[in-house]
Amino acid sequence: QSQPAEKPSRSPLPRHEPMSLPLAASASTRASGASASRPRAPATAPATTNRPARARDRGGRPSHEKLQPNPIASRRRGSTTRRAAIAADTAESDAADGIVPAFGEGSPAWPLVHADLKGKVRTVSVADARELMARGASLADVRPRIEFEEFRAGIDGDDSLDVRNVPYMVPHRSVAKRWQGYMLCTKDGLKERDWRFTRSFAERFPDKSAPIVVGCKTGGDISMEPIRIETDPSTGRTRQVIPEGSSQYGDKSKSNSLMAIYELQQAGYTNLYHLDGGVTKWCVDGERHQGDPYKFYFHPTILPGILFQLIMVEGIVVRSNMAYVKKFHPESYDQINNTNALYGIINDLIANSPINWMFDYYS
């Protein structure tokens, strides 16, 4: 008995390109490979049957029919594209320069950053910053672009103050993350650290020995102790230790300007000053500025959040009414559902949402 023949080798297909091998060829290849592993039966078919049969794919469809795109292959192509984009971002980011970020992925805990900064940061008051700027220093405003547009130090057309905006936090690269911010009425959506912050800063401030005052919205106080996490040795449980002056909603020892200085010192800037109280105190103290730090400025990116919250409030009211009717007037519940389609849709929407536990609890 003859040994089974090996399957003919098939060259691997590129992952990023759609399959270009004809289905007829692939089917015939599979057929030849499958028949080679078994002894051939004598040919008994008449000579008139030598017409090539239509090749069929694994699903039984003729090869000439158009196949639907493979979702698994599409996901693979998408993930490969994302990996390529991440690789490109890594090459463009300041991580390639050896910068350790003070915030976000790859950053140490803030108490470690705070300990490293303590003793290295020169904090100046608004009056001292004004004197520095009168002698040629610049103000680097590291707030997000939209905050800089609302209020800032200096006046348009007045060149006596050198104020430049280099945002430390920028709109998130993920569209889903940005939309989470829109739904929470966050202007410009959720934000992340600019992955090339020190490079962006060098484009605006190329002279690394020039005096630069770095300011954000509120400044932050490096002299305060940071919020830290401690472990109880007796129980092994962790707890948050909040020093006086801070709260669970904000660490007064932390700010965008301090995190920016931490990274800029790594980038080689040697003449940095930290603005105490930030740009808000600059404006409140009556220095030259435009805009009002305490005024609400409308921005269209908060509209989705307003609409979403109005719908949720309406849904809660409808769900509460329907829960009451179902419990105390069950004979009217089906009538309301059948005659008011919108009520039924909203009720079903809230019933399948995470906040439905409130109604189940009170019931």
C-alpha positions as CSV (number, residue, x, y, z in Angstrom):
1,Q,0.0,0.0,0.0
2,S,1.4,3.4,-1.0
3,Q,2.2,6.0,1.6
4,P,-0.2,8.9,1.9
5,A,1.0,11.9,-0.1
6,E,1.6,15.2,1.8
7,K,-0.8,18.0,1.4
8,P,0.4,20.7,-1.0
9,S,1.7,23.6,0.9
10,R,-0.3,26.9,0.7
11,S,1.5,30.2,1.0
12,P,0.3,32.2,3.9
13,L,-2.0,35.1,3.0
14,P,-1.3,38.7,4.2
15,R,-3.4,39.6,7.2
16,H,-4.1,43.1,6.1
17,E,-5.4,42.3,2.6
18,P,-8.6,40.5,1.6
19,M,-8.2,36.9,0.4
20,S,-7.2,37.0,-3.3
21,L,-7.0,33.2,-3.9
22,P,-10.0,32.1,-6.1
23,L,-12.4,29.9,-4.3
24,A,-12.3,27.4,-7.2
25,A,-8.6,27.0,-6.8
26,S,-8.8,26.7,-3.0
27,A,-11.6,24.1,-3.3
28,S,-9.6,22.1,-5.8
29,T,-6.5,22.3,-3.6
30,R,-8.5,21.0,-0.7
31,A,-10.0,18.3,-2.8
32,S,-6.6,17.1,-4.1
33,G,-5.1,17.2,-0.6
34,A,-8.0,15.2,0.8
35,S,-7.9,12.6,-2.0
36,A,-4.2,12.2,-1.7
37,S,-4.4,10.9,1.8
38,R,-6.6,7.9,0.8
39,P,-6.2,5.2,-1.9
40,R,-7.9,6.3,-5.1
41,A,-10.9,4.4,-6.2
42,P,-11.1,3.3,-9.9
43,A,-12.7,5.8,-12.1
44,T,-16.2,4.5,-13.1
45,A,-17.7,7.8,-14.2
46,P,-18.4,8.2,-17.9
47,A,-16.2,10.4,-20.1
48,T,-19.0,12.9,-20.4
49,T,-18.6,13.9,-16.7
50,N,-15.3,15.6,-17.2
51,R,-16.9,19.0,-17.1
52,P,-15.5,20.8,-14.0
53,A,-17.9,21.1,-11.2
54,R,-18.6,24.4,-9.6
55,A,-16.4,24.8,-6.6
56,R,-18.2,25.5,-3.4
57,D,-16.9,27.1,-0.2
58,R,-17.2,25.7,3.3
59,G,-20.7,27.1,3.7
60,G,-22.0,25.3,0.6
61,R,-22.3,28.5,-1.5
62,P,-21.1,28.5,-5.1
63,S,-17.8,30.3,-5.6
64,H,-19.3,32.8,-8.1
65,E,-21.6,34.2,-5.4
66,K,-20.3,37.3,-3.6
67,L,-19.2,36.5,-0.1
68,Q,-19.8,38.8,2.8
69,P,-16.7,40.3,4.5
70,N,-15.3,38.3,7.3
71,P,-15.9,40.1,10.6
72,I,-13.0,38.4,12.3
73,A,-10.6,39.4,9.6
74,S,-12.0,43.0,9.8
75,R,-11.4,43.0,13.5
76,R,-7.9,41.8,12.9
77,R,-7.3,44.5,10.4
78,G,-8.7,47.1,12.8
79,S,-6.5,45.9,15.7
80,T,-3.5,46.0,13.5
81,T,-4.3,49.5,12.4
82,R,-4.7,50.5,16.0
83,R,-1.3,48.9,16.9
84,A,0.3,50.8,14.0
85,A,-1.2,54.0,15.3
86,I,0.0,53.4,18.8
87,A,3.5,52.7,17.4
88,A,3.4,55.9,15.5
89,D,2.3,57.8,18.6
90,T,5.2,56.2,20.6
91,A,7.7,57.4,18.0
92,E,6.1,60.9,18.1
93,S,5.7,61.1,21.9
94,D,8.2,62.5,24.3
95,A,8.5,59.0,25.8
96,A,11.1,58.5,23.0
97,D,13.1,61.2,24.7
98,G,13.1,59.4,28.0
99,I,10.5,61.7,29.6
100,V,8.7,60.1,32.6
101,P,5.1,61.5,32.6
102,A,3.7,62.9,35.8
103,F,0.1,61.9,34.9
104,G,-1.5,59.0,33.0
105,E,-0.1,55.8,31.7
106,G,3.5,55.1,32.8
107,S,3.5,57.8,35.5
108,P,4.6,57.1,39.1
109,A,2.1,57.8,42.0
110,W,1.7,61.5,42.7
111,P,3.3,61.3,46.2
112,L,6.5,60.1,44.5
113,V,6.3,63.0,41.9
114,H,5.6,65.4,44.7
115,A,8.6,64.2,46.8
116,D,10.8,64.7,43.7
117,L,9.5,68.2,43.0
118,K,9.8,69.4,46.6
119,G,12.8,71.6,46.9
120,K,13.2,71.9,43.1
121,V,10.2,74.2,42.4
122,R,10.5,78.0,42.7
123,T,7.0,79.3,43.5
124,V,6.4,83.0,42.9
125,S,3.5,85.2,43.8
126,V,1.5,87.1,41.2
127,A,3.4,90.3,42.0
128,D,6.7,88.5,41.7
129,A,5.6,87.0,38.3
130,R,4.7,90.5,37.1
131,E,8.1,91.7,37.9
132,L,9.8,88.8,36.2
133,M,7.7,89.3,33.1
134,A,8.5,93.0,33.1
135,R,12.2,92.0,32.9
136,G,11.6,89.7,29.9
137,A,10.2,86.4,31.4
138,S,7.4,84.6,29.6
139,L,4.2,83.1,30.9
140,A,3.5,79.5,29.8
141,D,-0.2,78.9,30.3
142,V,-0.6,75.1,30.4
143,R,-4.4,75.1,30.7
144,P,-6.6,73.4,28.1
145,R,-7.1,75.4,24.9
146,I,-10.8,76.1,25.7
147,E,-10.0,77.6,29.1
148,F,-7.3,79.8,27.6
149,E,-9.8,81.1,25.1
150,E,-12.3,82.0,27.9
151,F,-9.9,84.0,30.2
152,R,-6.2,84.6,30.3
153,A,-3.4,86.9,31.3
154,G,-2.7,89.8,29.0
155,I,-4.8,91.6,26.5
156,D,-5.0,91.0,22.7
157,G,-2.9,93.5,20.9
158,D,-0.8,94.3,24.0
159,D,2.7,92.9,23.5
160,S,4.0,94.0,26.9
161,L,3.3,90.5,28.3
162,D,4.6,87.4,26.6
163,V,1.8,84.8,27.2
164,R,1.7,81.5,25.3
165,N,-0.6,78.6,25.6
166,V,0.8,75.0,25.7
167,P,-2.0,72.7,27.0
168,Y,-0.9,69.9,29.3
169,M,-4.3,68.2,28.9
170,V,-5.8,67.8,25.5
171,P,-9.0,66.2,24.2
172,H,-8.8,62.5,24.4
173,R,-7.7,60.6,21.3
174,S,-10.5,58.1,21.8
175,V,-13.8,59.3,20.4
176,A,-15.7,57.2,22.9
177,K,-13.8,58.8,25.8
178,R,-14.5,62.3,24.4
179,W,-18.2,61.5,24.2
180,Q,-18.3,60.3,27.8
181,G,-17.2,63.8,28.6
182,Y,-19.8,65.3,26.3
183,M,-22.5,63.3,28.2
184,L,-21.2,64.8,31.5
185,C,-21.3,68.3,30.1
186,T,-17.5,68.5,30.0
187,K,-16.3,71.1,27.5
188,D,-14.3,69.5,24.7
189,G,-15.0,66.0,26.3
190,L,-12.7,64.0,28.5
191,K,-9.0,64.9,28.3
192,E,-5.7,63.2,28.6
193,R,-2.1,64.3,29.0
194,D,-0.6,65.5,25.7
195,W,1.6,62.5,24.8
196,R,4.1,64.9,23.3
197,F,3.9,67.7,25.8
198,T,7.6,68.5,26.2
199,R,8.0,68.5,22.4
200,S,5.0,70.8,22.0
201,F,6.5,73.0,24.7
202,A,9.9,73.1,22.9
203,E,8.2,74.3,19.8
204,R,6.7,77.3,21.6
205,F,9.7,77.8,24.0
206,P,12.9,76.7,22.2
207,D,15.3,78.5,24.6
208,K,15.6,76.1,27.6
209,S,17.6,78.6,29.7
210,A,15.2,81.6,29.4
211,P,13.0,82.5,32.4
212,I,9.6,81.0,32.1
213,V,6.7,81.3,34.6
214,V,4.4,78.2,34.4
215,G,0.8,78.6,35.4
216,C,-2.5,76.7,35.2
217,K,-5.9,77.4,36.5
218,T,-5.4,77.3,40.3
219,G,-1.7,76.5,40.7
220,G,-1.5,73.9,43.4
221,D,0.6,74.2,46.6
222,I,3.8,72.2,46.6
223,S,4.3,72.9,50.4
224,M,1.2,70.8,51.2
225,E,1.3,67.1,51.8
226,P,-0.3,65.0,49.0
227,I,-3.2,62.6,49.4
228,R,-1.7,59.1,49.9
229,I,-2.8,55.5,50.2
230,E,-1.7,53.6,53.3
231,T,-2.1,50.0,54.3
232,D,-3.2,49.1,57.8
233,P,-0.7,46.5,59.1
234,S,-3.2,44.9,61.4
235,T,-6.0,44.3,58.9
236,G,-4.2,44.6,55.6
237,R,-6.8,47.0,54.3
238,T,-5.9,50.2,52.4
239,R,-7.2,53.6,53.2
240,Q,-7.0,57.0,51.8
241,V,-5.2,59.6,54.0
242,I,-6.4,63.1,53.2
243,P,-4.3,65.9,54.7
244,E,-5.8,69.1,56.0
245,G,-6.7,71.5,53.2
246,S,-7.4,68.8,50.6
247,S,-10.6,66.7,50.2
248,Q,-11.7,63.5,48.5
249,Y,-12.6,65.7,45.5
250,G,-9.3,67.4,45.0
251,D,-5.6,67.2,46.0
252,K,-4.4,70.8,46.8
253,S,-0.8,69.7,46.4
254,K,-1.4,68.7,42.8
255,S,-1.9,70.8,39.6
256,N,-1.3,70.7,35.9
257,S,1.5,73.3,36.2
258,L,3.4,71.3,38.8
259,M,3.1,68.1,36.7
260,A,4.3,70.1,33.7
261,I,7.3,71.4,35.6
262,Y,8.2,67.9,36.6
263,E,8.4,66.9,33.0
264,L,10.0,70.1,31.7
265,Q,12.8,69.7,34.2
266,Q,13.5,66.3,32.7
267,A,13.5,67.9,29.2
268,G,16.3,70.3,30.3
269,Y,14.5,73.5,31.2
270,T,16.6,75.2,33.9
271,N,14.9,78.5,34.7
272,L,11.3,77.6,35.5
273,Y,9.0,79.4,38.0
274,H,5.7,78.2,39.4
275,L,2.8,80.7,39.5
276,D,1.1,80.5,42.9
277,G,-2.7,80.6,42.6
278,G,-2.5,80.1,38.8
279,V,-4.1,82.3,36.2
280,T,-7.3,82.7,38.3
281,K,-5.4,84.5,41.0
282,W,-3.6,86.6,38.4
283,C,-7.0,87.8,37.1
284,V,-8.5,88.3,40.6
285,D,-5.6,90.4,41.8
286,G,-6.4,92.9,39.0
287,E,-3.4,92.3,36.7
288,R,-3.9,92.8,33.0
289,H,-6.2,90.1,31.7
290,Q,-9.2,89.5,29.5
291,G,-12.2,87.4,30.4
292,D,-13.7,86.5,33.8
293,P,-12.5,83.4,35.6
294,Y,-15.9,83.2,37.5
295,K,-18.1,83.6,34.5
296,F,-19.8,80.6,32.8
297,Y,-19.0,80.5,29.1
298,F,-21.2,78.3,26.9
299,H,-19.6,75.9,24.5
300,P,-21.6,73.6,22.1
301,T,-19.8,70.5,23.3
302,I,-22.0,70.5,26.4
303,L,-25.2,70.2,24.5
304,P,-25.2,66.4,24.2
305,G,-24.9,66.3,28.0
306,I,-27.7,68.7,28.6
307,L,-30.0,66.7,26.3
308,F,-28.9,63.4,27.8
309,Q,-29.6,64.6,31.3
310,L,-33.0,66.0,30.4
311,I,-33.9,62.7,28.9
312,M,-32.7,60.8,32.0
313,V,-34.7,63.1,34.3
314,E,-37.8,62.7,32.2
315,G,-37.2,58.9,32.2
316,I,-36.9,58.9,36.0
317,V,-40.2,60.7,36.3
318,V,-41.9,58.4,33.8
319,R,-40.5,55.3,35.5
320,S,-41.6,56.5,38.9
321,N,-45.1,57.2,37.7
322,M,-45.3,53.8,36.0
323,A,-44.0,52.0,39.1
324,Y,-46.7,53.7,41.2
325,V,-49.4,52.8,38.7
326,K,-48.3,49.2,38.5
327,K,-48.3,48.8,42.2
328,F,-51.5,50.7,43.2
329,H,-53.5,50.7,39.9
330,P,-52.5,47.6,38.0
331,E,-55.7,47.7,36.0
332,S,-54.5,50.9,34.4
333,Y,-50.9,49.9,33.8
334,D,-51.5,47.9,30.5
335,Q,-53.9,50.6,29.3
336,I,-51.2,53.3,29.7
337,N,-48.6,51.1,28.0
338,N,-50.9,50.4,25.0
339,T,-52.2,54.0,24.5
340,N,-49.0,55.9,25.1
341,A,-46.1,54.4,23.1
342,L,-43.6,57.0,24.3
343,Y,-44.3,56.3,27.9
344,G,-43.7,52.6,27.3
345,I,-40.5,53.2,25.4
346,I,-39.1,55.5,28.1
347,N,-40.2,53.1,30.8
348,D,-38.5,50.2,29.1
349,L,-35.3,52.3,28.6
350,I,-35.0,53.1,32.3
351,A,-36.0,49.6,33.4
352,N,-33.0,48.3,31.5
353,S,-30.6,51.0,32.7
354,P,-28.2,50.8,35.6
355,I,-30.3,53.3,37.7
356,N,-33.3,50.9,37.8
357,W,-32.0,49.5,41.1
358,M,-33.5,52.6,42.8
359,F,-37.0,51.7,41.7
360,D,-36.6,48.0,42.6
361,Y,-35.2,49.1,46.1
362,Y,-38.1,51.4,46.8
363,S,-40.6,48.8,45.6
